[in-house]
Amino acid sequence: METLNIYIMDFKEFIENCKKEVFAETSIDELTEDAEFKYFDEWSSMSALTMIAMVEDNYNVILSGQDIKDSETLGELFELVKNKN
């Protein structure tokens, strides 16, 4: 019998990874589901690439630049990653 490796992610873990790898200078209190991450002072095109790499490394999910562009909040981005996983 083949064992399926099912990884269930939660928002808290996603935020902790975002804080560690993408938003080091942003307060953890600002990293909420409703946070419009593209308005953070430290957001840049390099941050977008770092986010794409973080998601691939931690969740084995490939995000495109368009995925980032289409997501307005961290909650939307989380749901996108979760649904692609």
DSSP file (Angstrom, degrees, kcal/mol; ACC not computed):
  #  RESIDUE AA STRUCTURE BP1 BP2  ACC     N-H-->O    O-->H-N    N-H-->O    O-->H-N    TCO  KAPPA ALPHA  PHI   PSI    X-CA   Y-CA   Z-CA
    1    1 A M              0   0    0      0, 0.0     2,-0.3     0, 0.0     0, 0.0   0.000 360.0 360.0 360.0 131.6    0.0    0.0    0.0
    2    2 A E        -     0   0    0      1,-0.0     2,-0.5     0, 0.0     0, 0.0  -0.616 360.0-138.2 -81.2 133.8    1.3    3.4   -1.0
    3    3 A T        -     0   0    0     -2,-0.3     2,-0.4     2,-0.0    -1,-0.0  -0.797  12.9-141.2 -93.5 129.9    1.6    6.0    1.7
    4    4 A L        -     0   0    0     -2,-0.5     2,-1.1     2,-0.0     0, 0.0  -0.746   6.2-140.6 -89.7 135.3    0.5    9.5    0.8
    5    5 A N        -     0   0    0     -2,-0.4     2,-0.6     2,-0.0    -1,-0.0  -0.800  27.2-178.1 -94.9  95.8    2.5   12.4    2.2
    6    6 A I        -     0   0    0     -2,-1.1     2,-0.6     2,-0.0    -2,-0.0  -0.858   8.5-164.1-101.3 122.7   -0.2   14.9    3.0
    7    7 A Y        -     0   0    0     -2,-0.6     2,-0.7    78,-0.3    -2,-0.0  -0.925   0.8-163.4-110.1 118.1    1.0   18.2    4.4
    8    8 A I        -     0   0    0     -2,-0.6     2,-0.3     2,-0.0    -2,-0.0  -0.889  11.4-163.8-103.0 118.4   -1.5   20.3    6.1
    9    9 A M        -     0   0    0     -2,-0.7     2,-0.3    73,-0.1     3,-0.0  -0.680   2.8-154.5 -99.8 154.4   -0.4   23.9    6.5
   10   10 A D     >  -     0   0    0     -2,-0.3     4,-2.1     1,-0.1     5,-0.2  -0.876  27.9-113.8-124.8 163.1   -1.8   26.5    8.8
   11   11 A F  H  > S+     0   0    0     -2,-0.3     4,-2.7     1,-0.2     5,-0.2   0.868 112.5  57.9 -63.8 -38.2   -1.8   30.2    8.5
   12   12 A K  H  > S+     0   0    0      1,-0.2     4,-2.3     2,-0.2    -1,-0.2   0.924 108.9  45.3 -60.0 -45.0    0.4   30.7   11.6
   13   13 A E  H  > S+     0   0    0      2,-0.2     4,-2.3     1,-0.2    -1,-0.2   0.910 111.7  52.8 -64.3 -42.3    3.2   28.6   10.2
   14   14 A F  H  X S+     0   0    0     -4,-2.1     4,-2.4     1,-0.2    -2,-0.2   0.920 110.7  47.4 -58.8 -44.9    2.9   30.4    6.8
   15   15 A I  H  X S+     0   0    0     -4,-2.7     4,-3.0     2,-0.2    -1,-0.2   0.896 108.9  53.9 -65.0 -41.1    3.2   33.7    8.6
   16   16 A E  H  X S+     0   0    0     -4,-2.3     4,-2.2     1,-0.2    -1,-0.2   0.902 111.2  46.2 -60.9 -40.0    6.2   32.5   10.6
   17   17 A N  H  X S+     0   0    0     -4,-2.3     4,-2.5     2,-0.2     5,-0.4   0.894 112.2  50.6 -68.4 -40.1    7.9   31.5    7.4
   18   18 A C  H  X>S+     0   0    0     -4,-2.4     5,-2.9     2,-0.2     4,-2.8   0.927 111.8  48.2 -61.1 -44.5    7.0   34.8    5.7
   19   19 A K  H  <5S+     0   0    0     -4,-3.0    -2,-0.2     3,-0.2    -1,-0.2   0.927 115.1  44.6 -61.5 -46.4    8.5   36.7    8.7
   20   20 A K  H  <5S+     0   0    0     -4,-2.2    -1,-0.2    -5,-0.2    -2,-0.2   0.878 129.2  21.7 -67.7 -39.3   11.7   34.7    8.7
   21   21 A E  H  <5S+     0   0    0     -4,-2.5    -2,-0.2    -5,-0.1    -3,-0.2   0.704 135.5  16.9-108.6 -21.9   12.4   34.8    5.0
   22   22 A V  T  <5S+     0   0    0     -4,-2.8     2,-0.2    -5,-0.4    -3,-0.2   0.753 124.5  37.1-120.5 -43.5   10.5   37.7    3.4
   23   23 A F    > < +     0   0    0     -5,-2.9     3,-1.1     1,-0.2    -2,-0.1  -0.381  61.0 146.5-115.5  53.4    9.4   40.3    6.0
   24   24 A A  T 3  S+     0   0    0      1,-0.3    -1,-0.2    -2,-0.2     4,-0.1   0.803  77.4  45.1 -60.2 -31.2   12.2   40.3    8.5
   25   25 A E  T 3  S+     0   0    0     -3,-0.2     2,-0.4     2,-0.1    -1,-0.3   0.538  95.2  90.9 -92.6  -7.3   11.8   44.1    9.2
   26   26 A T  S <  S-     0   0    0     -3,-1.1     5,-0.1    -7,-0.1    -3,-0.1  -0.728  85.5-108.3 -92.1 137.1    8.0   44.0    9.5
   27   27 A S    >>  -     0   0    0     -2,-0.4     3,-1.6     1,-0.1     4,-0.6  -0.350  19.8-128.9 -61.5 138.7    6.4   43.5   12.9
   28   28 A I  G >4 S+     0   0    0      1,-0.3     3,-1.0     2,-0.2    -1,-0.1   0.807 108.6  65.6 -58.6 -29.2    4.8   40.0   13.3
   29   29 A D  G 34 S+     0   0    0      1,-0.2    -1,-0.3     3,-0.0    -2,-0.1   0.751  97.8  53.8 -65.7 -23.6    1.7   41.9   14.5
   30   30 A E  G <4 S+     0   0    0     -3,-1.6     2,-1.7     1,-0.1    -1,-0.2   0.640  85.8  89.1 -83.2 -15.3    1.3   43.4   11.0
   31   31 A L    <<  +     0   0    0     -3,-1.0     2,-0.2    -4,-0.6    -1,-0.1  -0.580  61.0 141.3 -88.5  79.3    1.4   40.0    9.3
   32   32 A T    >   -     0   0    0     -2,-1.7     3,-1.2     1,-0.1    42,-0.5  -0.644  68.2-101.0-113.8 170.3   -2.3   39.2    9.4
   33   33 A E  T 3  S+     0   0    0      1,-0.3    42,-2.4    -2,-0.2    43,-0.4   0.840 124.1  46.9 -59.7 -32.9   -4.7   37.6    7.0
   34   34 A D  T 3  S+     0   0    0     40,-0.2    -1,-0.3    39,-0.1     2,-0.2   0.462  83.0 124.1 -89.1  -1.9   -6.0   41.0    5.9
   35   35 A A    <   -     0   0    0     -3,-1.2    39,-1.8     1,-0.1     2,-1.5  -0.419  59.5-141.1 -67.0 126.2   -2.5   42.6    5.5
   36   36 A E    >   -     0   0    0     -2,-0.2     3,-2.3    37,-0.2     4,-0.2  -0.695  21.3-169.4 -86.5  88.1   -2.0   44.0    2.1
   37   37 A F  G >  S+     0   0    0     -2,-1.5     3,-1.4     1,-0.3    -1,-0.2   0.697  75.0  67.7 -60.2 -25.4    1.6   42.9    1.9
   38   38 A K  G 3  S+     0   0    0     34,-0.5    -1,-0.3     1,-0.3    35,-0.1   0.625  96.0  58.6 -72.5  -9.9    2.5   44.9   -1.2
   39   39 A Y  G <  S+     0   0    0     -3,-2.3    -1,-0.3     3,-0.0    -2,-0.2   0.454  78.0 113.5 -95.9  -2.6    2.2   48.1    0.8
   40   40 A F  S X  S-     0   0    0     -3,-1.4     3,-1.8    -4,-0.2   -14,-0.0  -0.452  76.9-122.6 -66.7 142.7    4.8   47.0    3.4
   41   41 A D  T 3  S+     0   0    0      1,-0.3    -1,-0.1    -2,-0.1    -3,-0.0   0.838 110.5  50.7 -55.3 -35.9    7.8   49.3    3.3
   42   42 A E  T 3  S+     0   0    0      2,-0.0    -1,-0.3     5,-0.0     2,-0.2   0.480  82.1 115.7 -86.8   0.0   10.2   46.4    2.6
   43   43 A W    <   +     0   0    0     -3,-1.8     2,-0.3    -6,-0.2    -5,-0.0  -0.505  36.5 141.7 -71.9 134.3    8.1   44.9   -0.3
   44   44 A S     >  -     0   0    0     -2,-0.2     4,-1.8     1,-0.0     5,-0.1  -0.906  68.5 -85.0-154.9 179.0   10.0   45.0   -3.6
   45   45 A S  H  > S+     0   0    0     -2,-0.3     4,-1.8     1,-0.2     5,-0.1   0.851 129.6  55.0 -63.1 -32.5   10.4   42.9   -6.7
   46   46 A M  H  > S+     0   0    0      2,-0.2     4,-2.4     1,-0.2    -1,-0.2   0.869 104.3  54.0 -67.2 -36.2   13.2   41.0   -4.8
   47   47 A S  H  > S+     0   0    0      2,-0.2     4,-2.7     1,-0.2    -2,-0.2   0.891 105.6  53.5 -63.3 -38.9   10.7   40.3   -2.0
   48   48 A A  H  X S+     0   0    0     -4,-1.8     4,-2.3     2,-0.2    -2,-0.2   0.921 110.2  46.4 -62.5 -43.5    8.4   38.8   -4.6
   49   49 A L  H  X S+     0   0    0     -4,-1.8     4,-2.3     2,-0.2    -2,-0.2   0.892 112.2  50.9 -65.0 -39.4   11.1   36.5   -5.8
   50   50 A T  H  X S+     0   0    0     -4,-2.4     4,-2.8     2,-0.2    -2,-0.2   0.893 109.3  51.1 -64.8 -39.5   12.0   35.6   -2.2
   51   51 A M  H  X S+     0   0    0     -4,-2.7     4,-2.5     2,-0.2     5,-0.2   0.926 109.5  50.0 -62.4 -45.4    8.3   34.8   -1.5
   52   52 A I  H  X S+     0   0    0     -4,-2.3     4,-2.0     1,-0.2    11,-0.3   0.923 114.0  45.1 -59.7 -44.8    8.2   32.5   -4.6
   53   53 A A  H  X S+     0   0    0     -4,-2.3     4,-2.8     2,-0.2     5,-0.2   0.900 111.6  52.4 -66.6 -41.4   11.4   30.7   -3.4
   54   54 A M  H  X S+     0   0    0     -4,-2.8     4,-2.7     1,-0.2     5,-0.3   0.918 110.7  47.5 -60.8 -44.7   10.1   30.4    0.2
   55   55 A V  H  X S+     0   0    0     -4,-2.5     4,-2.4     2,-0.2     6,-0.9   0.907 113.9  47.0 -64.9 -42.3    6.9   28.8   -0.9
   56   56 A E  H  X S+     0   0    0     -4,-2.0     4,-1.4    -5,-0.2    -2,-0.2   0.931 115.9  44.8 -65.2 -44.4    8.6   26.4   -3.2
   57   57 A D  H  < S+     0   0    0     -4,-2.8    -2,-0.2     1,-0.2    -1,-0.2   0.897 124.1  32.5 -66.3 -41.7   11.2   25.4   -0.5
   58   58 A N  H  < S+     0   0    0     -4,-2.7    -2,-0.2    -5,-0.2    -3,-0.2   0.788 135.5  20.0 -89.6 -28.9    8.7   25.1    2.4
   59   59 A Y  H  < S-     0   0    0     -4,-2.4    -3,-0.2    -5,-0.3    -2,-0.2   0.411  91.1-123.7-125.0  -0.8    5.6   23.8    0.6
   60   60 A N     <  +     0   0    0     -4,-1.4     2,-0.4    -5,-0.4    -4,-0.2   0.882  67.7 134.2  55.8  40.3    6.8   22.4   -2.7
   61   61 A V        -     0   0    0     -6,-0.9     2,-0.7    -9,-0.1    -1,-0.2  -0.970  51.8-138.8-122.2 134.4    4.4   24.7   -4.5
   62   62 A I        -     0   0    0     -2,-0.4     2,-0.3    22,-0.1    -9,-0.1  -0.845  20.0-170.4 -96.7 117.9    5.3   26.8   -7.5
   63   63 A L        -     0   0    0     -2,-0.7     2,-0.2   -11,-0.3    -7,-0.1  -0.812  10.2-144.7-101.5 147.9    4.0   30.3   -7.5
   64   64 A S     >  -     0   0    0     -2,-0.3     4,-1.8     1,-0.1     5,-0.2  -0.639  28.6-108.9-102.1 166.6    4.2   32.6  -10.5
   65   65 A G  H  > S+     0   0    0     -2,-0.2     4,-2.6     1,-0.2     5,-0.1   0.865 122.6  56.5 -59.1 -35.5    4.7   36.3  -10.6
   66   66 A Q  H  > S+     0   0    0      2,-0.2     4,-2.6     1,-0.2    -1,-0.2   0.871 101.5  56.1 -65.6 -36.8    1.1   36.5  -11.7
   67   67 A D  H  > S+     0   0    0      2,-0.2     4,-1.0     1,-0.2    -1,-0.2   0.928 110.7  44.4 -59.1 -44.8    0.0   34.6   -8.6
   68   68 A I  H >< S+     0   0    0     -4,-1.8     3,-0.7     1,-0.2    -2,-0.2   0.931 113.4  50.6 -64.3 -45.5    1.8   37.2   -6.5
   69   69 A K  H 3< S+     0   0    0     -4,-2.6    -2,-0.2     1,-0.2    -1,-0.2   0.871 110.3  49.9 -60.6 -38.2    0.4   40.1   -8.6
   70   70 A D  H 3< S+     0   0    0     -4,-2.6     2,-0.5    -5,-0.1    -1,-0.2   0.661  94.9  85.5 -77.8 -16.5   -3.2   38.7   -8.3
   71   71 A S    <<  +     0   0    0     -4,-1.0     3,-0.1    -3,-0.7     4,-0.0  -0.744  49.1 178.3 -90.2 128.8   -3.0   38.3   -4.5
   72   72 A E        +     0   0    0     -2,-0.5   -34,-0.5     1,-0.1     2,-0.3   0.806  64.9  31.8 -95.5 -36.5   -3.9   41.4   -2.5
   73   73 A T  S  > S-     0   0    0    -37,-0.2     4,-2.1   -36,-0.1   -37,-0.2  -0.763  78.8-114.1-122.2 164.6   -3.6   40.1    1.1
   74   74 A L  H  > S+     0   0    0    -39,-1.8     4,-2.7   -42,-0.5   -41,-0.2   0.851 118.0  57.4 -63.9 -33.4   -1.5   37.5    2.9
   75   75 A G  H  > S+     0   0    0    -42,-2.4     4,-2.4   -43,-0.3    -1,-0.2   0.905 106.7  47.5 -63.2 -41.7   -4.7   35.5    3.5
   76   76 A E  H  > S+     0   0    0    -43,-0.4     4,-2.1     2,-0.2    -2,-0.2   0.905 113.1  48.6 -65.1 -41.3   -5.3   35.3   -0.2
   77   77 A L  H  X S+     0   0    0     -4,-2.1     4,-2.4     2,-0.2    -2,-0.2   0.914 110.6  51.2 -65.2 -42.6   -1.7   34.3   -0.8
   78   78 A F  H  X S+     0   0    0     -4,-2.7     4,-2.9     1,-0.2    -2,-0.2   0.931 110.2  48.8 -58.3 -47.5   -2.0   31.6    1.9
   79   79 A E  H  X S+     0   0    0     -4,-2.4     4,-2.6     1,-0.2    -1,-0.2   0.883 110.0  52.6 -62.8 -38.5   -5.2   30.2    0.4
   80   80 A L  H  X S+     0   0    0     -4,-2.1     4,-1.6     2,-0.2    -1,-0.2   0.942 112.6  43.7 -61.8 -47.8   -3.6   30.1   -3.1
   81   81 A V  H  X S+     0   0    0     -4,-2.4     4,-1.3     1,-0.2    -2,-0.2   0.927 114.1  51.1 -62.7 -45.0   -0.6   28.2   -1.7
   82   82 A K  H  < S+     0   0    0     -4,-2.9     3,-0.2     1,-0.2    -2,-0.2   0.896 111.0  47.7 -59.7 -42.3   -2.8   25.9    0.3
   83   83 A N  H  < S+     0   0    0     -4,-2.6    -1,-0.2     1,-0.2    -2,-0.2   0.759 111.8  49.6 -74.1 -24.5   -5.0   25.1   -2.7
   84   84 A K  H  <        0   0    0     -4,-1.6    -1,-0.2     1,-0.2    -2,-0.2   0.677 360.0 360.0 -83.3 -17.8   -2.0   24.4   -4.9
   85   85 A N     <        0   0    0     -4,-1.3   -78,-0.3    -3,-0.2    -1,-0.2   0.460 360.0 360.0 -75.3 360.0   -0.5   22.1   -2.3
